């Protein structure tokens, strides 16, 4: 075991040196890239040909979605493993924080966009189930020592007032990610209240006013037109519905920011090569984080889309931010 770990470590170090050389050459060769926030769409040298960023690379808008699709098609099988390795497992805490902030109640309907392998939806269904158990327990305690007639009346009331079943819809543009999610659900025995839908965040395949909660975790930075995705989120939410977005953001601690940058660019693509056999996809993922708007700018984008009471909370000193807004 020790020998295999030493072999893995040597391979990581060797690939890291190779990656740094390639990155340095690639950056010096680039010209005309849009290094500003992703909300600013660039224009290529060809008049009228709209372009955007794909990581640090400038590409035609029509090409970005295809390239993002390919990235997640390539990493789907190792996606969850890489999340654990890259974040040292902290992504689980971030997602738990999202659910505690959401605090969904029995009967709620969730749309989990870019839901991929189902992490948020699984947590949602488990959280709602625990809420139902708590309600039953409180009811039982309040009865204390009831008569047989009280017990009978209580069960009758429960049958009449049974809340609508909570439902979670996982929507993702990538079929391979959804396939991995379905397999996970089957292995965990999760089926009730769960649906899987292929769909584009910029053009959701749902009617207006359908969902109580819309979530998108670590997905919105991969969308070509973020403003359009936000408008679609507003459209499918019911009045009073809540938009919640978990996304990598701008680190607020200068010391942590330097460590985070070094780790992101020097280690994550190398880990991607070692574990998932895909260096380029994880290089893109790191670059896409740097191109995403900071906390304040993204907050303004959510407000511009028509949401109210918009706010955000920094997690892990801004490595990730949890954004929230309501449809009135």
C-alpha positions as CSV (number, residue, x, y, z in Angstrom):
1,X,0.0,0.0,0.0
2,X,2.8,2.4,1.0
3,X,4.7,1.6,-2.2
4,X,1.6,2.3,-4.4
5,X,1.0,5.6,-2.6
6,X,4.6,6.6,-3.2
7,X,4.2,5.7,-6.9
8,X,1.0,7.8,-7.1
9,X,2.8,10.7,-5.5
10,X,5.7,10.6,-7.9
11,X,3.3,10.5,-10.8
12,X,1.4,13.5,-9.5
13,X,4.7,15.5,-9.0
14,X,5.9,14.5,-12.5
15,X,2.7,15.5,-14.2
16,X,2.5,18.7,-12.2
17,X,5.9,19.8,-13.6
18,X,4.8,18.9,-17.1
19,X,1.5,20.8,-16.7
20,X,3.2,24.0,-15.4
21,X,5.4,24.0,-18.5
22,X,2.5,23.5,-20.9
23,X,0.4,26.2,-19.1
24,X,3.2,28.7,-19.2
25,X,3.6,28.2,-22.9
26,X,-0.1,28.3,-23.6
27,X,-0.6,31.6,-21.7
28,X,2.2,33.3,-23.5
29,X,0.8,32.2,-26.9
30,X,-2.7,33.5,-26.2
31,X,-3.9,36.8,-27.6
32,X,-7.2,38.5,-27.7
33,X,-8.7,36.6,-24.8
34,X,-11.4,38.1,-22.7
35,X,-9.9,38.2,-19.2
36,X,-12.8,40.1,-17.6
37,X,-15.9,38.7,-15.9
38,X,-18.0,36.2,-17.9
39,X,-21.0,38.5,-18.1
40,X,-19.2,40.6,-20.7
41,X,-19.6,38.9,-24.1
42,X,-16.7,39.4,-26.4
43,X,-16.8,39.8,-30.2
44,X,-14.4,38.0,-32.5
45,X,-12.5,39.6,-35.3
46,X,-15.2,38.5,-37.7
47,X,-17.9,41.2,-37.6
48,X,-21.2,39.9,-36.2
49,X,-19.7,36.6,-35.0
50,X,-20.5,36.5,-31.3
51,X,-18.0,34.8,-29.0
52,X,-17.6,33.9,-25.3
53,X,-15.1,32.3,-23.1
54,X,-14.4,28.6,-22.6
55,X,-12.1,28.8,-19.6
56,X,-9.4,31.2,-20.7
57,X,-10.0,30.5,-24.3
58,X,-12.3,32.6,-26.6
59,X,-14.7,30.5,-28.6
60,X,-17.8,31.1,-30.7
61,X,-21.0,31.1,-28.6
62,X,-22.4,28.2,-30.7
63,X,-19.3,26.1,-29.8
64,X,-19.2,26.6,-26.0
65,X,-22.2,24.4,-25.2
66,X,-20.8,21.5,-27.3
67,X,-17.4,21.8,-25.6
68,X,-18.9,21.9,-22.1
69,X,-21.1,18.9,-23.0
70,X,-17.9,17.0,-24.0
71,X,-16.1,17.9,-20.7
72,X,-18.9,16.4,-18.6
73,X,-19.3,13.5,-20.8
74,X,-15.7,12.7,-20.3
75,X,-15.6,13.1,-16.5
76,X,-19.1,11.7,-15.7
77,X,-17.9,8.3,-14.4
78,X,-15.3,9.8,-12.0
79,X,-17.2,13.1,-11.3
80,X,-18.2,12.3,-7.7
81,X,-14.8,10.8,-6.9
82,X,-13.0,13.9,-8.2
83,X,-15.3,16.1,-6.2
84,X,-14.3,14.4,-3.0
85,X,-10.6,14.5,-3.9
86,X,-10.5,18.1,-5.2
87,X,-12.4,19.6,-2.3
88,X,-11.0,17.1,0.3
89,X,-14.7,16.2,0.9
90,X,-15.7,19.8,1.8
91,X,-18.2,19.9,-1.1
92,X,-20.4,17.7,1.0
93,X,-20.5,20.3,3.8
94,X,-21.3,23.0,1.3
95,X,-24.3,21.0,-0.1
96,X,-25.5,20.3,3.4
97,X,-25.4,24.0,4.1
98,X,-27.5,24.6,1.0
99,X,-30.2,22.2,2.3
100,X,-30.2,23.7,5.8
101,X,-30.6,27.2,4.3
102,X,-33.4,25.9,2.0
103,X,-35.2,24.1,4.9
104,X,-37.8,22.5,2.5
105,X,-41.1,21.3,4.0
106,X,-43.1,18.2,3.0
107,X,-44.9,18.7,-0.3
108,X,-42.2,21.0,-1.8
109,X,-41.3,20.6,-5.4
110,X,-37.6,21.0,-6.4
111,X,-36.1,21.6,-9.7
112,X,-32.3,20.7,-9.6
113,X,-30.8,22.2,-12.7
114,X,-27.4,20.9,-13.8
115,X,-28.2,18.3,-11.2
116,X,-25.9,15.7,-12.8
117,X,-25.4,12.8,-10.5
118,X,-28.2,13.8,-8.1
119,X,-26.3,15.0,-5.0
120,X,-28.7,17.9,-4.2
121,X,-31.9,16.0,-5.0
122,X,-30.9,13.1,-2.8
123,X,-30.2,15.4,0.1
124,X,-33.5,17.2,-0.6
125,X,-35.6,14.0,-0.4
126,X,-33.8,12.8,2.7
127,X,-34.2,16.2,4.4
128,X,-38.0,16.3,3.6
129,X,-38.3,12.7,4.9
130,X,-36.6,13.7,8.2
131,X,-39.0,16.6,8.5
132,X,-42.0,14.3,8.1
133,X,-40.6,12.0,10.8
134,X,-40.1,14.9,13.1
135,X,-43.7,16.1,12.6
136,X,-45.0,12.6,13.3
137,X,-42.9,12.4,16.4
138,X,-44.2,15.8,17.7
139,X,-47.7,14.7,17.1
140,X,-47.2,11.4,19.0
141,X,-45.6,13.3,21.9
142,X,-48.5,15.8,22.1
143,X,-50.9,13.0,22.4
144,X,-49.1,11.6,25.5
145,X,-51.5,8.9,26.8
146,X,-54.5,9.1,24.5
147,X,-57.5,6.8,24.6
148,X,-58.2,4.4,21.8
149,X,-60.7,6.8,20.4
150,X,-58.1,9.6,20.3
151,X,-55.7,7.3,18.4
152,X,-58.4,6.4,15.9
153,X,-59.3,10.0,15.4
154,X,-55.7,11.0,14.9
155,X,-55.1,8.4,12.2
156,X,-58.3,9.5,10.4
157,X,-57.0,13.1,10.5
158,X,-53.6,12.0,9.1
159,X,-55.3,10.3,6.2
160,X,-57.3,13.4,5.4
161,X,-54.5,15.9,5.8
162,X,-51.6,13.9,4.2
163,X,-49.4,16.5,2.5
164,X,-48.7,16.2,-1.2
165,X,-45.7,14.1,-1.9
166,X,-42.4,16.0,-2.3
167,X,-40.8,15.7,-5.6
168,X,-37.3,16.4,-7.0
169,X,-36.6,16.7,-10.7
170,X,-33.0,16.4,-11.8
171,X,-32.5,18.3,-15.0
172,X,-29.2,18.2,-16.9
173,X,-28.2,18.7,-20.5
174,X,-25.7,15.8,-20.3
175,X,-27.2,12.3,-20.7
176,X,-24.1,10.6,-19.4
177,X,-24.2,12.5,-16.1
178,X,-27.9,11.6,-15.7
179,X,-27.1,8.0,-16.4
180,X,-24.5,8.0,-13.6
181,X,-27.1,9.7,-11.3
182,X,-29.7,7.1,-12.0
183,X,-27.3,4.3,-11.2
184,X,-26.4,6.0,-7.9
185,X,-30.1,6.4,-7.0
186,X,-30.7,2.7,-7.8
187,X,-27.8,1.7,-5.6
188,X,-29.1,3.8,-2.7
189,X,-32.6,2.6,-3.1
190,X,-34.0,6.1,-4.0
191,X,-36.8,6.1,-6.4
192,X,-40.0,7.7,-4.9
193,X,-40.5,11.3,-5.7
194,X,-37.5,11.5,-8.1
195,X,-37.4,12.2,-11.8
196,X,-34.6,12.6,-14.4
197,X,-35.0,15.0,-17.3
198,X,-32.6,16.0,-20.1
199,X,-32.9,19.7,-20.5
200,X,-31.0,22.9,-21.2
201,X,-30.8,25.6,-18.4
202,X,-31.3,28.3,-21.0
203,X,-34.5,26.7,-22.3
204,X,-36.1,24.5,-19.7
205,X,-38.7,21.9,-20.8
206,X,-41.2,22.9,-18.1
207,X,-44.3,25.1,-18.0
208,X,-44.5,28.4,-16.0
209,X,-45.0,28.4,-12.2
210,X,-44.2,24.7,-11.6
211,X,-41.6,24.6,-8.8
212,X,-41.2,25.8,-5.2
213,X,-37.4,25.7,-5.3
214,X,-34.9,26.0,-8.1
215,X,-31.3,24.9,-7.3
216,X,-28.2,24.9,-9.5
217,X,-25.0,23.8,-7.8
218,X,-21.6,24.3,-9.5
219,X,-23.3,24.5,-12.8
220,X,-24.3,28.0,-13.8
221,X,-20.7,29.1,-14.7
222,X,-20.8,26.5,-17.5
223,X,-23.9,28.1,-19.1
224,X,-23.3,30.2,-22.2
225,X,-25.9,32.8,-21.5
226,X,-26.2,33.1,-17.7
227,X,-28.8,35.9,-17.9
228,X,-31.1,33.6,-20.0
229,X,-30.7,30.8,-17.5
230,X,-31.7,33.1,-14.7
231,X,-34.8,34.3,-16.6
232,X,-35.8,30.6,-17.1
233,X,-35.3,30.0,-13.4
234,X,-37.7,32.8,-12.7
235,X,-40.3,31.6,-15.2
236,X,-40.6,28.0,-13.9
237,X,-40.7,29.0,-10.2
238,X,-44.1,29.5,-8.6
239,X,-44.8,32.9,-7.0
240,X,-43.1,32.9,-3.7
241,X,-40.6,30.3,-5.0
242,X,-36.9,30.4,-4.2
243,X,-33.8,30.4,-6.4
244,X,-30.7,29.0,-4.8
245,X,-27.3,28.8,-6.4
246,X,-24.1,27.2,-5.0
247,X,-21.1,28.3,-7.0
248,X,-17.3,28.9,-6.7
249,X,-16.6,32.5,-6.2
250,X,-13.9,35.0,-5.2
251,X,-11.9,34.2,-2.1
252,X,-11.9,37.0,0.4
253,X,-8.8,36.0,2.4
254,X,-5.6,37.1,0.6
255,X,-3.5,34.4,2.1
256,X,-6.0,31.7,1.3
257,X,-6.5,33.1,-2.2
258,X,-2.8,32.5,-3.0
259,X,-2.9,29.0,-1.6
260,X,-6.1,28.3,-3.5
261,X,-4.8,29.6,-6.8
262,X,-1.6,27.5,-6.5
263,X,-3.6,24.4,-5.6
264,X,-6.2,24.9,-8.3
265,X,-3.8,25.4,-11.2
266,X,-0.9,23.2,-10.2
267,X,-2.7,20.2,-8.6
268,X,-6.4,19.9,-9.8
269,X,-5.6,19.3,-13.5
270,X,-2.9,16.8,-12.4
271,X,-5.4,15.0,-10.2
272,X,-7.8,14.9,-13.1
273,X,-5.2,13.2,-15.2
274,X,-4.2,10.6,-12.5
275,X,-7.8,9.8,-11.3
276,X,-10.0,10.5,-14.3
277,X,-7.5,10.3,-17.1
278,X,-8.5,13.7,-18.3
279,X,-6.2,16.7,-17.8
280,X,-7.8,19.2,-20.1
281,X,-11.4,18.9,-18.7
282,X,-10.1,19.8,-15.2
283,X,-8.0,22.6,-16.5
284,X,-11.1,24.0,-18.1
285,X,-13.0,23.6,-14.8
286,X,-10.4,25.6,-12.9
287,X,-10.3,28.3,-15.5
288,X,-14.1,28.6,-15.6
289,X,-14.1,29.4,-11.9
290,X,-11.8,32.4,-12.5
291,X,-14.0,33.7,-15.3
292,X,-17.2,33.6,-13.2
293,X,-18.5,36.9,-11.8
294,X,-17.7,37.7,-8.2
295,X,-20.3,37.7,-5.5
296,X,-21.6,41.2,-5.9
297,X,-21.7,41.1,-9.7
298,X,-23.6,37.9,-9.7
299,X,-26.0,39.2,-7.1
300,X,-26.8,42.1,-9.4
301,X,-27.4,39.7,-12.3
302,X,-29.9,37.7,-10.2
303,X,-31.7,41.0,-9.3
304,X,-31.7,42.1,-13.0
305,X,-33.4,38.8,-13.9
306,X,-36.4,39.8,-11.6
307,X,-35.7,38.2,-8.3
308,X,-36.2,39.9,-5.0
309,X,-34.6,39.7,-1.5
310,X,-31.4,38.6,-3.2
311,X,-28.5,37.9,-0.9
312,X,-25.4,35.6,-0.7
313,X,-23.4,34.0,2.0
314,X,-19.7,33.2,1.6
315,X,-18.6,29.7,2.5
316,X,-15.0,28.8,3.3
317,X,-13.9,32.4,3.0
318,X,-15.6,32.9,-0.4
319,X,-14.2,29.8,-2.1
320,X,-17.9,29.1,-2.6
321,X,-20.9,31.4,-2.3
322,X,-24.5,30.5,-1.7
323,X,-26.8,32.9,-3.6
324,X,-30.6,33.1,-2.9
325,X,-33.5,35.1,-4.3
326,X,-37.3,34.9,-4.4
327,X,-39.9,35.2,-7.1
328,X,-42.7,37.5,-6.0
